[in-house]
């Protein structure tokens, strides 16, 4: 064998070893690549994109107080400070100062729905208690308002009763103030900030009427708006023009329904149906304006994914997850990829994670 041939073979071998240099040796399937697993298997957790581009994952079923941070550059998880109270089905909101507010949830060890709240400081990796909510709640919604306050609405308690009540957290004082109540009690609802500064609340478990509601934080008033064709919707995504896409069903009711809320007209617009009815899925707006839906449940846990095309309001098949799952989190990273973490596969909670590249 000539020296030239040997040299070419060495170059090709080195090139192959260095291509797509992922420190975890990621395997790909279409647009998905395996990345480092979390340190703890979890579902019912939260995932929050921090100001530095890292992702904070907090709590969840079977993990209690544990938290960890994902570094997208290193593709590595690092355990950070534990919460003071173990919780799942809570909310996590990035505040304007870069801290993270965690509110409510369910503590499986004590079998309690929580009114306690904590704030995470990414600079120290530590949690501190902050003011108690006026109402203990889990499966509520939390929305950052334009003035930096946080609106929490609805949710449920240990008895399964859904809440009408709302309250507002002021990060400057660390205290909660009772806000006007919604007209319809609901839990696991969607709540998104509109370009008008109002908050759209829609769907949710136990909502036997379908009108959505709008909250005006300046006047502290709720008003009903147009009704959805489907009274359930478990995932929402903010489109590039500020409209809201909702999709799927709710616990026990997988659905192919999807619709867009036009805040200018105050009306819901019909769009193409999901290819697969589902709930416990995620919906993430990509950098190109499309919306990626991942996993969920429809009689079994799904690996199938779909993409919503904003040009013709239709759904198309996307590459499937490498691991079927529901109740996972999906976070848009600063480089335009999507991190999917944890969830449940019908047998156990997951620590497996994967990254989608559009």
N, C-alpha and C positions, 0 to 999 in steps of 0.2 A: 504494500500500500504506500503510495507516495506521500511525502511530507505535506503536500498541498491538501490532499484529501483529508489527512489526519487533522490538519489545522482547521479545515472547514467544519469537520465533525465536532471539534472542541468548541468552536464559536457557536454552532447551533445548540449544543448542549447547554452552554452557559446562558445563551439567550433564552432558552426554554425555561431554565431554572429561575431567571429573573423576571420573566414576563408576568405582568399583573401582580407585582410583588406585594402580596397580602401576607402579613405576618402570621395569619392563621391558616395559610394554605387554602384559601377559599375555593370551594367547588361551585361551579355555576350551572344554572339551568335556565336558559333564556336570560331574563333580566335579573335573576336572583343570584346572590352569592352568600354562602354560609359565612358568618363572622363569629367572633368569640362568643361563647355562651355566657349568660349571667352567672354570678356566683350562687344565686338562689333561684329555684323554680318558683314561678308566681303567676297568678291571674288576678283580675280585679285590682291591679296596681295602677299607678299613674306614671306618665313619662312626660317630662318637661324640658324643652329646649332652653338651655341657659344662654346668657349673653355672650359667653365665650365660645359657643357652638357645641359644648358638651351636652349630654342628655342625662338628667337626673331621673332615676326610677325609684319610686317610694312605695313600700308596703305591699299589700296584696295577700291573697289567700295563701296560707301555709308559711308565710315569711314574717308576719307580725310587724316588728319595728324596723326590719332591715332596709337599707337603702344602698344604692350603688350608682356610679357615674360612668357613662360610656364616653370614651375619647375617640372621635371619628378618625383622627389622623393615625393614631396607633392601633385602632380597632381593638381596644382593650377595655374591660370593665374593672373598676377599682371600687372596693367597698368604702363608703363614706359614713359619716355619723348616723347612728340609728335614731329614728323618731322616739319621742318620749312615750307615746302610746302606739301600740300596734293597731293597724287599721287596714281595711279594704273597702272598696266601693266609696271612696272619699273623692274629694276634688283637689287639684293642685293648680295654682295660678301663679304665673310669673308676674311679679310686681314691677312697677316702673323703676325701682331702685336696684333691680336685679335679684332680689330675694324671692323665695317661693313660699306662698301661703298654702298650707294644707288644712282642709276643714272637714270636720265630721267623719263619717264612715262607720264601719262596723268592726268591733273588736271581738274576734271569735273566741278568745280565751275567757273573756268575761261575759260573753253573749249580750253585749250592750251596743246600742246605737249611740254614737258619740256627739256631744256638743263641743268637745275640746278642739282647739286649733293650735297649729304650730307654724313657726317661720324658720325656713332654712337659709343660712347664710353661705353662699358658695365660696366665699373668701376664707372662711374658717372650717367649713364642712360640718358645722354644728347646728342643732335645732334648739329653739327656745319656745316656751309656751307663750301664747298671746291670748287675747280676750276670748271668753267662751261665747258661742252662739246662744241666742235666746231659746232656740229649739234644737234638740238633738235630731240629726237627720243623716241618712245615707242615700246613695243614688240620686243626689241632688245635682243641680247645675251651678256653675260658678263662672261669672263673666267679668273681665276687667273693663271698667267703665272709662270714658275719656278723661275723667278727672283723677284717675288713679285709684279710685275706690273699687271694691269688688262686690258685685251683686250675687247673692246666693238665693236660689228659689227652689221650692218644692222639696222632693225627696220622700222618704218613707221612714217608718220607725220599726221597732221590734215586732209590733203587732201587724205589720204590713200595711198600716193605714197611710195613705198618701197625704201630702201637705199642700195647703194653699199658701202658707206663709212665705215671706221673703224678708231678707235682712241685708244690710250693707256694712262692709268692713272698711274702716278708715285706717290705712297703714301708718298715718302720722300719729294716731293716738293708740292704735292697737285695740280698738273697741268696736263693737257691733251696735248698729242702730236698727230697730224694727222698721221695715219699709211696708208700703201698701201690699196687701195680699192679692194674689192672682184670683181670677174668677173661676178657674178650674183647678182642682187638685190633681197633681201629677208627680210621677217619679221617673227617673231614667229618660227625661225629656231632653230635647236639644235646645240650646240657648246660644245665640250668636249675636254679636254686635254688628249693627247695620251702619252704613256710611252716614246716616242721619243722626247717629248717636243713640238711637233707640236700641233696645234689646228684643229680638224675636225669640219667643218661647213657643215650641210646637211639639205635638205628639206626646209620647210618654206612656208608661205602663199605667193601666187603670183609668185612662181617659176615655170615657164612654160618649163623649161629645168631641167633635173634631175642630172647633175654632182654635186658631192660633191666637197668641196675645202679644202685645207690644208694651214694653215698659219705657217710660220717659223718666230718666233719673232727675232731670231738672225740676219737674213738677211732682215727682213721686206718684205717678198715676199709671194704671194699666188700662188698656183698651183692647177689645177683641178686634181681630182682623179676619181676613178671608179664611174659610175652612179648607183644610186639605182634603183631597179625595179619600185618602187613607188616614184613619185616626192615629195610627202608629207610625213612628219613624225613629230608628235607633242610631242613625249616623248622619252627620251633616258636614258639609264642606263649604267654605266661603269661596265663591268664584272670583275671578280677577276683576269683574265689574261691580263687586259688592253684593251680588245676588247670592241666595243660599240654596244649595242643592241638598235635598234630603233623600234618603233611600232606605229600603228594606223594611222589616217588621220589628216586632218586639217579642219578648219572652213568650215562647209557645206559639208564636204566629209568624213564621217566616213569610216574607212577601217579596214580590218583584217590583213593587211600586216605587216610583221616584217622581219627584216634582221639584220645581224651582220657584222660590218666592221672589217676586219682583217688588222690591220695596218702593219703587217709584209709583207703581199703580196700586200697591197694597193687595196684590192678587197672586195666587198660585198658578203656575203654568204647567200644563202636562208635558212630559218629555218621554222618551223611550223607556221601556221597562228594563229592569235588570234581567240578564240572561238566566240567572239562578236566584230564586227566592232565598232570603237569608236574614238572620239577625245575629247579634254578637259579632258583627264585622266592623271594619274600620273604613273611613273615607278620608283621603288625603289629597289636597290640591297640589299638583306638581308645578314645577317652575314654568312649564310650557302652557299652563292653564287647564290641562286635563285633570281629571279626578281619578285616583286609583282606589278601588275597593278591594280589600283583602279578606279572605277567610270567612269565618262565621259558622253558622249552624243551620242546617235544613234537613233534619232527620239524622244527619251525621255531621261531624265536623269537616270543614271544607279546606282544601288547598287552592281551589279555583279562585282566580282573581279576574277583575274586569276593569276597563278604563272607559270613562265618560268623555266623549268628544264634544267640546263646546260648540264646534262649528255646525253640526247637524243634530245635536242633542240626542245622540245615540250611544249605546253601550257596545263595546267589542271585547273579545276575549283577550286577556293579558296572560303573560307567563304565570304558571301556577307556583304557589309557595312550595318550598322543599319539604315543609312540615305542615300538615293540616292542623288548623287551630281556630279557636274562637276566644273572645275576651282578651285578646292581645292588645298591645299598643302599637301605633304606627306614627313615626315622627319624621317630618321633613327636615333633613339636615341641610346645612348651609351650602353644601356642594351640589344640591339638587337631588341627591339620593334619598331613599326612605328606609329608615331603620324599623323593622318589626321585631318586637321583643315579647317573649313569654306567651302566656295564654294557657288554654286547656284543650286537650285532644280527645276528651271523652273517657280517658283512663287516669291521667295525672296532669298536674300543672307542669309547665315547660320552663326550662332555662334556655332552650335553643333560641338563637336570634339569626336573622338574615337581613340582607340589604338589597334593595331594588334599585337598579339603574335604568332610568327611562330610555 
